[in-house]
Amino acid sequence: LLLILVFSLKLDWLPIVGAGSARHLILPAITLALPTTAVIARLMRSGLLETLGSDYVRTAHAKGLPRRQVLGRHVFRNSLLPVITLLGLHLGHLLGGSFIVESIFGWPGLGRLVVQAIFDRDTPVVLGAALMIAAIYLFINLVVDLAHAWLDPRVAEKAV
């Protein structure tokens, strides 16, 4: 609501309601992503700092690998593992938050459909939407697991 007050009512930069153009998507996207972005950035920073001090990073530098390759293959790749896990969890929260955000900003979507179906007591639509949201959440978890296996081959070996 603060974003609506500042960017739509006071500054008149962005529209409040609707889905006509990309400008209509800015406020809902910021509303959903801003809290998650702060947590992810902080976790990524701490992971990078922790990984930079690891023995295998010093060993890679000692072998003469270029700094870019050390950062890409060793530091960044190993720092991404906890970030991807947290991102998968937060995407589930974003699904739940979309119900409120779609209702406030008048964005047509699954969340707004579910809210309207609840008010109309349309049980089949609510059950179908719950099934769809569960399927989306399971797909997100599958992608997270596959990303873990791709980033860390030891995870893939344990799965087989």
Salt bridges, closest charged atoms under 4 A:
ASP55 OD1 - ARG58 NH2 2.35
ASP152 OD1 - ARG154 NE 3.03
